[in-house]
Amino acid sequence: MKKYFTIAILIGLAIAFPFTTQAQTNPDKIALEQFSKNKKAGFLQKKVAALEFARQNDIPIFIEADGVFMELMFIDGDGQPQYYQTENSASAITIATNKVHPGGGYGFNLDGSGMTVNVWDGGAVRPTHQEFDNRVNQVDGVTITNYHATHVGGTLIASGVQPNSKGMAPAANLDAYDWNYDESEMATAAANGALVSNHSYGFTNGWGWAGSGWAWFGTPSISTQEDYMFGFYDTQAQDWDQIANDAPGYLIVKSAGNDRGDGPTGGAYPKDGPYDCIGNAGVAKNILTVAAVEDIPGGYTQPSDVLISNFSSWGPCDDGRIKPDISTNGVILYSCDDDSDSDYQSLSGTSMAAPSATGSLILLQQHYQDLNGSGNFMAAATLKALVIHTADEAGPNPGPDYMFGWGLMNTLAAAEKISEDQILNVIDELSLNNGETYSCTVKASGQAPLVVSLAWTDPPGTPVVAALDPIDPMIINELDIRITQGSNTYYPWKLNRDNPSAAATRNGENNVDNVEMVTIDNPIAGEEYTIIIDHDGTLTGGTQAFSIILSGITKDATEPPTAGFVGNPTTQSAGNSITFIDQSINFPSSWSWGFPGGTPSSSTNANPEITYGTPGTYTVELTVANAFGSNTETKIDYITITEAVIEYCPSQGNNSNYEWIGQVDLDDFSNPSGTSNYTDFTNLTVSLTAGQDVSVTLTPQFSGSAFSEYWRIWIDYNQDGDFEDVGEEVFSPTRSNVTVSGNFTVASDVSGTTRMRIAMKWNAIPTSCEAFSYGEVEDYTISFGSSGPPVADFNADVTTIL
């Protein structure tokens, strides 16, 4: 057996009427401190009772099985034990966070320096791990480290000692807590100015794996078809909304859960999902709930690139609200482990997706502060609206859905929107008084859809009596947005809880969500559109702060434009495209680009995409004009094109805790290595010659028992970026649980440099492009030289001279 489980039982414990950012983000410290005290006392009482219940009924307090860690929290009113569980089942590229890092090629320099992320999880983060550089503060004093907490912490802030493990905010600080007393501690942190926090855990609902088999955690007296807690707005959702309402600058990020499809075949109750399987705090109104999608190694290009994972929980909420909110990569994320200071592992789950979002959010707050002054941050509603507004389309239909939420997070697009706000007011934080209507007129650019997003931090709702799928709306201050133009009225997107797979509509008001978006696909260039925001009923508190994000607008010029632009990126490999972004001021109405050496060589688009086929440096020129004049900017040798880069498919083991590649020997080349799922050794070069007979020795390493391993070596002889061509699998010994030896002969017609891949896989033959359960993959660089020193030889036409 390769998988083990244990049950451990341990006793113990802007546009008009501006509303300033500072006003929207100040926490209500008195309310938060009182909330914290109440929750601390309440949790302690329930925890003590739960421990006594566990002792009397001989049930486990802790369960750890197949990568999921559970801890008993309390006993509910029906006598049902309630457990917190972790939600497990090259994220920065998938959501374009890598493009805002230093050296990302897009003009940003965001790494989280000077910023702090908060995390609650199933134990302590290993603070001495080599990726953390003394940047982890275990605030609650917990000392027992946890693999899940350490992995999440790495996804948030790992510095990149192991490049594949680099976190979203690699220079940020981390304030860490275990999940006991989470609500009390969250309120205290929020009162002290916390900006974002990550919560990759949740209560066990529906079917859960209890260590040795499936157990159903539902309430049969309410429903035998579904755990009623899925989609139900309970007291935990209410509490998290209360914290957010009292701390409007604090955005809570939570994993959506991995319940979809859980349960045995032919069980006493139906399997969970596919729809309506997000529960508890995951359905809170004011937080950001994150779904998990498959990795996109080359980055997003179209909606079909985004594939939902086979475990990520889907909405809706019982009242029809859109959950999840956003999607990020949560499949096979490589990050820190807590076994040692240099240990790593790959995990999957919405637990991994949430910190991808959280770490990226702190970069956006860093960028906003850089542009707006020290201590100035976006309100949580603004940050949430920004991420939703700039998300890439995902799913089978336009608009939101209950699978991906509003789409795939795009950190680069969100950062660019913050930068755009310096030129054109596209991010605003405002307020609406009781009985008022807000309106403002904007002019469509005609270059893109006109999109306006509205979000607000809503007062907490009141849970209804326990029932299956109650439709009662949990919205308190119900704001509405619409856009008018002449006789046309455009409404926000909305979904139908009773037909969850149906496409979103936009034919009337949305009366349940506290995030709304109006999209006009083809606005008329230069036409004026009026944004109207009002409310239904009476506003609790007499006023409601709200945030709006805009795209696709422009303004009338009053003076000649000043040309400005950036290329993204400015260094690119031959054959790949570069997007040029107009940053001219004073509202140009026409653009004339020159790209000598590029394809095309000219453009009149505002933001053209250009390809260069030959390595070298290239000059770019932009002339912009409006009714008042024109201006030109020329950047000499602005673009650098390098030789085309060959990109190889990813491959790795998902678990190297039991076995890994210990040493590789090829003739006189030798490389010992430690435990890892994948190691990029392309900085090491193995020198071979055409036709050479190469001696091979491959040594496995085991943490305990020795297992039978299959080995393969591939060399990309024709340098086409794959290992699929005839003859490129060069070494294929029979399986063995000891060192294997043999040889192979290098192809006779090779030269230059290329890639070699070595895979060791337990119990099955590896292929060159796969992620497998147990083992490791290593990549190396191969350099082909001549077969030996030259041999002198010559002749002459005449050998005798008379």
C-alpha positions in Angstrom: 0.0 0.0 0.0 1.2 3.5 -0.9 -1.4 5.5 0.9 -1.7 5.5 4.7 -4.2 7.1 7.1 -4.1 7.7 10.8 -6.8 8.6 13.4 -5.1 10.6 16.2 -7.1 11.2 19.3 -5.5 14.0 21.3 -7.2 15.7 24.3 -6.4 19.4 24.5 -6.8 22.1 22.9 -15.8 58.9 -7.9 -17.4 60.3 -10.4 -19.8 62.6 -8.6 -20.2 62.9 -4.9 -16.8 61.3 -4.0 -16.6 59.1 -0.9 -13.1 58.7 0.3 -11.2 55.5 0.6 -10.2 56.2 4.2 -13.9 56.6 5.3 -14.8 53.3 3.7 -11.9 51.3 5.2 -11.8 52.5 8.8 -12.7 49.5 11.1 -15.2 49.8 13.9 -12.7 48.8 16.6 -15.2 48.9 19.5 -17.6 46.6 17.7 -14.8 44.2 16.6 -13.2 44.0 20.0 -16.5 43.1 21.6 -17.3 40.6 18.9 -13.9 39.1 19.5 -14.4 38.7 23.2 -17.9 37.1 22.8 -16.7 34.7 20.2 -13.6 33.6 22.2 -15.8 32.8 25.2 -18.4 31.1 23.1 -15.9 29.0 21.2 -14.1 27.9 24.4 -17.4 26.7 25.9 -18.4 24.8 22.8 -15.0 23.3 22.4 -14.9 22.0 26.0 -18.3 20.4 25.5 -17.2 18.8 22.2 -14.1 17.3 23.8 -16.3 15.8 26.6 -18.8 14.5 24.1 -15.9 12.9 22.2 -14.6 11.2 25.3 -18.0 9.9 26.3 -18.9 8.6 22.8 -15.4 7.4 21.7 -15.3 9.6 18.6 -12.0 11.1 17.2 -11.0 14.7 17.8 -8.5 14.6 15.0 -8.8 12.7 11.7 -6.1 12.6 9.1 -6.6 10.5 6.0 -5.6 10.7 2.3 -4.3 14.3 2.6 -7.3 15.7 4.5 -6.9 16.9 8.1 -10.0 17.3 10.3 -10.6 18.6 13.9 -13.7 18.4 16.0 -15.0 22.0 16.7 -18.4 21.6 18.4 -21.6 19.5 18.7 -24.6 21.1 17.0 -28.1 21.3 18.2 -29.0 18.0 16.6 -26.2 16.2 18.4 -24.1 16.0 15.2 -20.3 16.5 15.6 -19.0 19.4 13.5 -15.5 19.1 12.2 -13.3 21.7 10.4 -11.5 20.1 7.5 -8.8 21.2 5.1 -10.0 21.4 1.6 -7.4 19.4 -0.4 -8.2 17.1 -3.2 2.2 26.8 -11.5 -0.8 28.9 -10.3 0.9 32.4 -10.9 1.0 31.8 -14.6 -2.6 30.7 -14.8 -3.9 33.9 -13.2 -1.2 36.2 -14.6 0.3 37.1 -11.2 3.8 36.3 -12.5 3.4 39.2 -14.9 3.2 41.8 -12.1 6.3 40.4 -10.3 9.7 42.1 -10.6 11.0 41.1 -14.0 7.6 40.0 -15.2 8.0 42.1 -18.3 4.9 44.3 -17.8 6.4 47.3 -16.0 5.2 46.3 -12.5 7.4 45.5 -9.6 5.0 43.9 -7.1 6.3 41.3 -4.6 4.4 42.1 -1.4 7.3 44.1 0.2 6.1 45.8 3.3 2.7 44.1 3.2 1.2 41.5 5.5 -1.1 38.6 4.7 -3.1 36.8 7.4 -3.8 33.0 7.3 -5.9 30.7 9.4 -5.4 27.0 8.9 -5.2 23.5 10.6 -2.0 24.2 12.5 1.2 26.2 12.6 3.2 27.2 9.5 6.8 25.9 9.7 8.5 29.3 10.2 12.0 28.1 9.6 11.4 26.7 6.1 14.0 28.1 3.7 11.3 29.8 1.6 10.2 32.1 4.4 13.3 34.1 5.4 11.9 34.8 8.9 8.8 36.4 7.5 6.3 34.1 9.3 4.8 35.3 12.6 2.7 32.6 14.3 0.6 35.1 16.2 -1.3 32.6 18.4 1.8 30.8 19.7 0.9 27.4 18.3 4.0 25.3 17.8 2.8 22.1 16.2 3.3 22.6 12.5 0.9 21.3 9.9 1.7 20.2 6.3 -1.4 21.9 5.0 -0.8 25.2 6.7 2.8 25.2 5.6 1.8 24.5 2.0 -0.8 27.3 2.0 1.8 29.6 3.5 4.2 28.8 0.8 1.6 29.5 -1.9 1.1 32.9 -0.3 4.7 34.1 0.4 7.4 31.5 -0.6 10.4 33.5 -1.9 11.3 31.0 -4.7 14.5 29.3 -3.4 13.0 26.4 -5.3 11.6 28.4 -8.4 8.6 26.1 -8.9 7.4 26.9 -5.4 7.5 30.7 -5.6 4.5 32.2 -3.9 2.2 34.9 -5.1 3.7 37.6 -2.8 7.3 36.4 -2.4 8.4 39.2 -0.2 5.3 39.7 2.0 5.0 38.9 5.7 2.7 36.3 7.0 0.7 36.5 10.3 -0.4 32.9 10.9 -3.0 31.3 13.3 -4.5 27.8 13.7 -8.2 27.6 13.2 -9.2 27.4 16.8 -10.7 30.7 17.9 -10.7 31.9 14.3 -13.6 34.3 14.4 -12.4 35.9 17.6 -8.9 36.3 16.1 -10.2 37.5 12.8 -12.1 40.3 14.5 -9.0 41.3 16.4 -6.8 41.3 13.3 -9.4 43.3 11.4 -9.5 45.9 14.2 -5.7 46.2 13.9 -5.9 46.9 10.2 -5.7 43.5 8.5 -6.3 43.8 4.7 -6.7 40.2 3.5 -6.9 36.8 5.1 -6.9 33.2 3.8 -9.1 30.4 5.0 -8.6 27.1 3.2 -10.9 25.0 5.4 -14.5 24.6 6.2 -17.0 22.4 8.1 -17.5 18.8 6.9 -20.9 18.8 5.1 -22.7 16.0 3.3 -20.4 13.1 2.6 -17.0 13.1 4.2 -14.1 10.7 4.4 -13.8 9.7 8.1 -10.5 7.8 7.9 -11.7 4.4 6.9 -14.8 5.0 4.9 -17.5 7.5 3.9 -19.7 9.1 6.6 -22.7 11.3 6.0 -22.7 14.5 8.1 -26.2 15.7 7.0 -29.4 15.9 9.0 -31.9 13.3 7.9 -34.7 14.9 9.9 -34.5 17.8 7.4 -33.5 16.1 4.2 -32.3 12.7 3.1 -31.5 13.9 -0.4 -29.0 16.6 0.5 -27.2 18.1 3.5 -29.4 21.2 4.0 -26.2 23.1 5.1 -25.1 23.3 1.4 -26.1 26.8 0.2 -27.7 27.6 3.6 -26.9 31.0 5.2 -26.0 29.9 8.7 -24.6 31.6 11.8 -21.0 31.2 10.6 -21.8 33.1 7.3 -23.6 35.7 9.4 -20.6 36.1 11.7 -18.1 36.5 8.9 -20.4 39.0 7.2 -20.5 40.9 10.6 -16.7 41.0 10.8 -16.5 42.3 7.2 -19.2 44.9 7.8 -17.4 46.2 10.9 -14.1 46.2 9.1 -14.8 47.4 5.5 -11.1 47.4 4.6 -10.7 43.7 5.3 -11.4 41.1 2.6 -11.8 37.5 3.8 -10.9 34.8 1.2 -12.3 31.3 1.5 -11.9 28.1 -0.4 -15.2 27.0 -2.1 -14.7 23.4 -0.9 -14.2 20.0 -2.6 -17.5 18.4 -2.0 -18.8 18.0 -5.6 -19.2 14.3 -6.3 -18.3 13.1 -2.8 -19.9 10.0 -1.4 -20.0 6.2 -2.2 -21.8 4.7 -5.1 -25.0 3.2 -3.9 -24.8 4.9 -0.5 -27.7 5.6 1.8 -27.9 9.2 0.6 -27.2 10.7 -2.8 -23.6 11.9 -3.6 -23.0 15.6 -3.0 -23.6 18.0 -5.9 -23.0 18.6 -8.7 -24.7 22.0 -7.9 -25.5 23.4 -4.5 -22.5 22.1 -2.5 -20.9 25.2 -1.0 -21.7 25.6 2.7 -21.4 27.7 5.8 -19.1 30.7 5.5 -18.5 29.9 1.9 -21.9 31.5 1.1 -21.2 34.7 3.1 -22.0 37.8 1.1 -19.0 39.9 1.9 -16.1 37.4 1.4 -14.4 36.2 -1.8 -15.1 32.5 -2.3 -12.6 30.8 -4.6 -13.1 27.8 -7.0 -10.3 25.6 -8.3 -9.5 25.1 -12.0 -6.9 23.1 -13.8 -3.5 24.7 -14.5 -3.0 26.7 -17.7 0.7 26.3 -18.3 0.9 28.9 -21.1 -1.6 31.3 -19.6 -5.1 32.2 -20.6 -6.0 32.9 -24.2 -9.7 31.9 -24.4 -12.6 30.7 -22.3 -12.1 27.1 -23.4 -8.6 27.1 -21.8 -10.3 27.2 -18.3 -11.3 23.7 -17.1 -13.0 23.2 -13.8 -11.3 20.7 -11.5 -13.1 17.5 -10.8 -13.7 18.3 -7.1 -14.4 22.1 -6.8 -17.8 22.8 -5.2 -20.5 24.6 -7.2 -23.2 27.1 -6.1 -25.8 28.5 -5.9 -26.6 29.8 -2.5 -30.1 29.0 -1.4 -31.3 32.5 -2.2 -29.7 32.3 -5.7 -26.6 34.4 -5.0 -23.6 33.7 -7.2 -21.0 31.5 -5.5 -18.2 30.9 -6.0 -17.0 34.4 -6.8 -13.8 33.7 -8.7 -11.6 30.9 -9.9 -7.8 30.2 -9.7 -5.6 27.2 -10.2 -6.0 24.5 -7.5 -4.6 21.4 -9.2 -1.2 20.0 -8.4 0.3 23.1 -6.8 3.9 22.6 -5.7 4.7 24.4 -2.4 6.4 24.0 1.0 5.9 21.0 3.3 6.6 20.9 7.0 8.8 17.7 7.3 12.0 19.8 7.0 13.2 23.3 6.1 13.8 22.1 2.5 10.8 19.9 2.0 8.1 20.4 -0.7 5.1 18.6 -2.0 2.3 19.0 -4.5 -1.4 19.2 -3.4 -4.7 19.8 -5.1 -7.9 21.4 -3.8 -9.7 24.6 -3.4 -7.4 24.9 -0.4 -4.6 25.6 -3.0 -6.8 27.9 -5.1 -7.7 30.3 -2.3 -4.1 31.3 -1.4 -3.4 31.9 -5.1 -6.1 34.6 -4.9 -5.2 35.9 -1.5 -1.5 36.4 -2.3 -2.4 38.2 -5.5 -4.8 40.4 -3.7 -2.1 41.8 -1.4 -0.1 42.7 -4.5 -3.0 44.7 -5.8 -3.2 46.6 -2.5 0.5 47.2 -2.7 0.1 48.7 -6.1 -2.8 50.9 -5.1 -0.8 52.2 -2.1 2.3 52.8 -4.3 0.1 55.1 -6.6 -2.1 56.7 -3.9 0.2 57.2 -1.0 1.3 55.3 2.1 -1.6 53.9 4.1 -4.2 54.4 1.4 -5.8 51.1 0.4 -8.9 50.0 -1.4 -12.0 49.1 0.5 -12.7 45.4 0.6 -15.7 45.9 -1.7 -13.5 47.7 -4.2 -10.9 45.0 -4.2 -13.6 42.3 -4.6 -15.3 44.3 -7.4 -11.9 44.9 -9.1 -11.0 41.2 -9.2 -14.5 40.2 -10.5 -14.5 43.1 -13.0 -11.2 42.1 -14.6 -11.6 38.3 -14.5 -11.2 36.4 -17.8 -14.3 34.8 -19.2 -14.7 31.1 -18.2 -17.5 28.6 -18.5 -19.9 27.5 -21.3 -21.8 30.8 -21.6 -21.0 34.6 -21.3 -21.3 36.1 -17.9 -21.2 34.5 -14.5 -22.2 30.9 -13.6 -22.3 28.7 -10.5 -19.2 26.7 -11.5 -16.5 29.4 -12.1 -18.2 32.4 -10.6 -17.3 35.5 -12.5 -14.4 33.8 -14.3 -10.6 33.2 -14.0 -8.8 35.8 -11.9 -6.4 38.0 -13.9 -4.0 39.8 -11.6 -2.3 41.7 -14.4 -5.6 43.1 -15.7 -6.6 44.2 -12.2 -3.2 46.0 -11.7 -3.6 47.7 -15.0 -7.0 48.9 -14.0 -5.5 50.5 -10.9 -2.9 52.2 -13.1 -5.6 53.4 -15.5 -7.4 55.1 -12.6 -4.5 57.5 -12.4 -5.5 58.8 -15.9 -9.2 58.2 -16.1 -11.6 57.8 -13.1 -12.4 54.1 -13.4 -12.4 53.1 -9.7 -14.6 55.0 -7.3 -15.8 54.6 -3.7 -19.1 56.4 -3.0 -22.1 56.3 -0.7 -25.8 56.3 -1.1 -28.1 57.9 1.4 -31.6 56.6 2.2 -34.0 57.6 -0.6 -31.3 58.9 -2.9 -30.4 57.9 -6.5 -26.9 58.2 -7.8 -26.4 58.9 -11.5 -23.5 59.8 -13.7 -23.0 60.1 -17.4 -20.0 58.5 -19.2 -18.9 58.5 -22.8 -18.2 55.1 -24.5 -14.9 54.7 -26.1 -16.2 52.2 -28.6 -12.9 50.3 -28.4 -14.3 47.7 -26.0 -17.5 46.8 -24.2 -18.8 49.3 -21.7 -18.8 47.5 -18.3 -19.7 48.8 -14.9 -19.4 46.7 -11.8 -21.0 47.6 -8.5 -20.2 46.0 -5.1 -20.9 46.8 -1.5 -20.2 45.4 2.0 -23.7 44.4 3.1 -24.9 44.2 6.8 -25.1 40.6 7.9 -28.3 38.7 7.1 -30.4 36.7 9.5 -30.4 32.9 9.1 -33.9 31.4 8.8 -35.2 28.2 10.4 -33.3 25.2 9.2 -34.8 23.9 6.0 -33.8 22.6 2.6 -33.0 25.3 0.1 -35.0 28.2 1.6 -35.3 31.0 -1.0 -35.4 33.9 1.5 -33.0 36.6 0.3 -30.1 37.4 2.7 -29.5 40.8 1.1 -30.2 43.7 3.6 -29.4 46.9 1.7 -30.5 46.1 -1.8 -28.8 48.4 -4.3 -29.7 48.2 -7.9 -27.7 49.3 -11.0 -28.8 49.9 -14.6 -27.4 51.9 -17.5 -29.6 53.9 -19.9 -29.0 55.4 -23.3 -32.0 57.0 -25.1 -34.8 54.5 -24.8 -32.5 51.6 -24.0 -32.0 50.2 -20.5 -29.3 47.7 -19.7 -29.6 45.5 -16.6 -27.1 43.5 -14.6 -26.3 39.8 -15.0 -28.2 37.4 -12.8 -28.6 33.6 -12.4 -31.5 31.3 -11.7 -31.1 29.1 -8.7 -33.9 26.8 -9.9 -32.1 26.2 -13.2 -28.5 26.4 -12.2 -27.0 25.2 -15.5 -28.8 27.9 -17.5 -26.9 30.8 -19.0 -27.0 34.1 -17.1 -29.6 36.7 -18.1 -29.6 40.5 -18.1 -33.3 41.4 -18.6 -34.2 42.9 -15.2 -33.0 43.8 -11.7 -30.7 41.6 -9.6 -32.3 41.6 -6.2 -30.1 39.0 -4.4 -26.4 39.7 -5.1 -24.2 42.4 -3.5 -22.0 42.3 -6.6 -23.7 43.4 -9.8 -22.3 44.0 -13.3 -23.8 45.6 -16.4 -22.2 44.8 -19.7 -23.0 46.6 -23.0 -21.3 44.4 -25.6 -21.1 46.9 -28.5 -21.5 50.5 -27.2 -21.6 53.4 -29.7 -18.3 55.2 -29.8 -18.7 58.7 -28.4 -22.2 58.1 -27.2 -23.2 59.1 -23.7 -24.6 56.5 -21.3 -26.1 57.1 -17.9 -25.2 54.9 -14.9 -28.1 54.8 -12.3 -27.7 53.3 -8.8 -30.7 53.3 -6.4 -32.1 51.1 -3.7 -35.2 49.2 -2.7 -36.8 49.6 0.7 -35.0 51.4 3.5 -31.2 51.3 4.0 -30.2 49.9 7.3 -28.0 52.5 9.0 -29.4 55.2 6.7 -26.5 55.0 4.2 -24.6 52.4 2.2 -21.1 52.8 1.0 -20.5 51.2 -2.4 -17.7 50.8 -5.0 -17.9 50.9 -8.8 -15.4 49.9 -11.5 -15.7 51.0 -15.1 -14.3 49.9 -18.4 -14.8 51.1 -22.0 -15.2 54.8 -21.3 -13.4 58.0 -22.4 -13.7 61.7 -22.1 -13.8 64.7 -24.4 -10.4 66.3 -25.0 -9.8 70.0 -24.1 -6.2 70.1 -25.3 -3.8 68.2 -27.6 -2.9 64.7 -26.4 0.5 63.6 -25.1 1.6 60.3 -26.5 2.7 57.5 -24.2 2.8 53.7 -24.4 4.2 50.5 -23.0 4.9 47.2 -24.5 4.0 44.1 -22.6 6.5 42.5 -22.5 9.5 44.5 -23.9 11.6 41.4 -24.1 10.1 38.5 -26.0 11.2 35.4 -28.0 11.0 35.4 -31.7 7.5 34.4 -33.0 5.6 35.3 -29.9 3.4 38.4 -29.7 3.8 41.7 -27.8 0.8 43.8 -26.8 1.3 47.6 -27.0 -0.8 49.5 -24.5 -1.7 53.2 -25.2 -1.0 55.3 -22.1 -1.5 58.7 -23.8 -3.2 61.4 -21.8 -5.7 64.1 -22.8 -7.9 61.6 -24.7 -6.6 60.9 -28.2 -9.2 60.0 -30.8 -6.8 58.4 -33.3 -3.6 56.3 -33.1 -0.9 55.7 -35.7 1.7 53.1 -34.7 5.0 52.3 -36.5 6.6 48.9 -35.9 9.6 48.6 -38.3 10.5 44.9 -38.5 7.3 43.8 -36.9 4.2 42.1 -38.2 2.1 44.1 -38.9 4.5 47.0 -39.4 1.8 49.6 -38.6 -1.6 49.8 -36.8 -4.3 52.3 -36.1 -5.7 50.3 -33.1 -5.3 51.8 -29.6 -3.7 48.6 -28.2 -2.3 46.5 -31.1 -0.6 43.1 -30.9 2.6 42.7 -32.9 4.9 39.8 -33.6 8.6 39.9 -34.4 10.2 37.0 -36.2 13.9 37.8 -36.0 16.1 38.3 -32.9 17.3 41.9 -32.5 16.3 45.3 -31.1 13.4 47.3 -32.5 12.2 50.9 -32.4 8.5 51.7 -31.8 6.7 55.0 -32.7 3.2 56.2 -31.7 1.5 59.3 -33.0 -1.8 60.2 -31.3 -4.2 63.0 -32.3 -7.5 64.6 -31.3 -9.3 67.8 -32.5 -6.7 70.0 -30.7 -3.5 68.6 -32.2 -1.2 65.6 -32.2 1.9 64.3 -30.5 4.5 61.6 -31.2 6.6 59.4 -28.9 9.5 57.3 -30.3 11.3 54.7 -28.3 14.6 53.7 -29.8 15.6 50.0 -29.5 12.7 49.6 -27.2 11.9 46.0 -28.0 14.4 43.1 -27.6 13.7 39.9 -29.4 15.6 36.8 -28.4 15.9 33.4 -30.1 12.7 31.4 -30.0 12.3 29.6 -26.7 11.2 26.0 -26.7 8.6 25.3 -24.1 8.3 21.7 -22.8 5.2 20.1 -21.3 5.1 19.8 -17.6 5.6 16.5 -15.8 6.0 15.6 -12.2 5.2 13.2 -9.4 2.5 14.4 -7.0 4.0 12.8 -3.9 7.7 12.3 -3.3 7.4 11.5 0.5 8.1 7.8 -0.1 10.5 7.7 -3.0 12.4 10.1 -5.2 15.4 10.2 -7.6 18.5 10.0 -5.4 21.3 10.2 -8.0 21.8 10.4 -11.8 25.1 9.2 -13.4 25.8 9.4 -17.1 29.4 8.5 -17.9 31.4 11.0 -15.9 28.4 13.3 -15.1 27.0 12.8 -11.7 24.2 14.6 -9.9 22.9 13.7 -6.4 19.6 15.3 -5.3 17.0 15.4 -2.5 13.3 14.7 -2.3 11.2 16.6 -4.7 8.2 16.1 -7.0 10.0 17.8 -9.9 13.4 19.4 -10.1 14.6 21.7 -12.9 18.3 20.9 -13.4 18.5 22.6 -16.8 21.2 24.8 -15.2 23.4 21.7 -15.3 24.7 20.6 -18.7 25.5 17.0 -19.7 28.0 16.9 -22.5 27.5 14.1 -25.1 28.7 13.4 -28.6 27.0 12.1 -31.7 27.1 8.3 -31.7 28.5 8.0 -28.2 27.8 4.9 -26.1 26.6 6.3 -22.7 26.8 4.4 -19.5 23.7 5.0 -17.2 23.3 4.5 -13.5 20.0 5.7 -11.8 19.7 5.5 -8.0 16.3 5.7 -6.2 16.0 6.9 -2.7 13.3 5.8 -0.2 12.1 7.2 3.1 11.2 3.7 4.3 10.4 0.5 2.4 11.8 0.1 -1.1 9.2 0.1 -3.8 9.4 -1.1 -7.4 10.0 1.8 -9.7 9.8 2.3 -13.5 12.5 4.6 -15.1 12.5 6.4 -18.4 15.0 8.8 -20.1 14.0 10.9 -23.1 16.2 13.3 -25.2 14.6 15.8 -27.5 17.1 15.1 -30.4 15.4 17.2 -33.0 14.8 20.1 -30.6 11.1 20.5 -31.4 9.9 20.9 -27.8 8.7 17.3 -27.2 9.9 13.8 -26.5 7.4 12.1 -28.9 9.6 11.5 -32.0 11.0 8.1 -32.9 14.2 7.3 -31.0 13.8 10.0 -28.3 13.0 7.5 -25.5 16.6 6.4 -25.0 16.6 4.4 -21.8 13.8 2.0 -20.5 15.0 -0.5 -18.0 12.7 -3.1 -16.3 11.2 -2.0 -13.0 13.4 -2.4 -9.9 13.5 -1.4 -6.3 17.3 -0.9 -6.4 19.8 1.0 -8.5 19.4 0.4 -12.3 22.2 0.4 -14.8 22.6 0.1 -18.5 23.6 2.2 -21.6 22.2 3.9 -24.6 23.7 5.2 -27.9 23.4 8.9 -28.8 21.8 9.5 -32.2 24.4 10.1 -35.0 23.0 13.3 -36.5 22.7 15.7 -33.5 24.3 19.0 -32.6 23.6 22.0 -30.4 21.8 21.9 -27.1 18.5 20.3 -26.0 16.5 18.9 -23.1 16.8 15.6 -21.4 14.0 14.3 -19.1 14.3 11.6 -16.5 11.2 10.1 -14.8 10.9 7.6 -11.9 7.4 6.4 -11.3 6.0 3.9 -8.8 4.2 0.9 -10.2 3.6 2.0 -13.8 5.6 3.1 -16.8 5.9 6.9 -17.0 5.1 8.9 -20.1 7.0 12.1 -20.9 4.1 14.6 -20.2 2.1 13.5 -17.1 1.5 14.1 -13.5 1.6 10.8 -11.6 0.9 9.8 -8.0 4.3 8.8 -6.6 7.9 9.5 -7.8 9.9 12.3 -9.3 10.8 14.0 -12.7 14.1 15.8 -13.4 15.0 17.9 -16.4 18.6 18.5 -17.7 20.3 20.3 -20.5 22.2 18.3 -23.1 25.1 19.7 -25.2 26.2 17.8 -28.2 29.8 18.2 -29.1 32.0 16.6 -31.8 33.0 13.0 -31.4 36.6 13.8 -30.3 39.7 15.9 -31.1 40.5 16.4 -34.8 42.9 14.0 -36.5 45.5 15.7 -38.7 45.7 14.6 -42.3 46.8 16.1 -45.6 48.0 15.3 -49.2 49.6 17.1 -52.1 49.2 16.9 -55.8 52.9 16.5 -56.3 55.1 14.7 -53.9 58.4 14.9 -55.8 60.0 18.0 -57.2 63.0 17.6 -59.6 
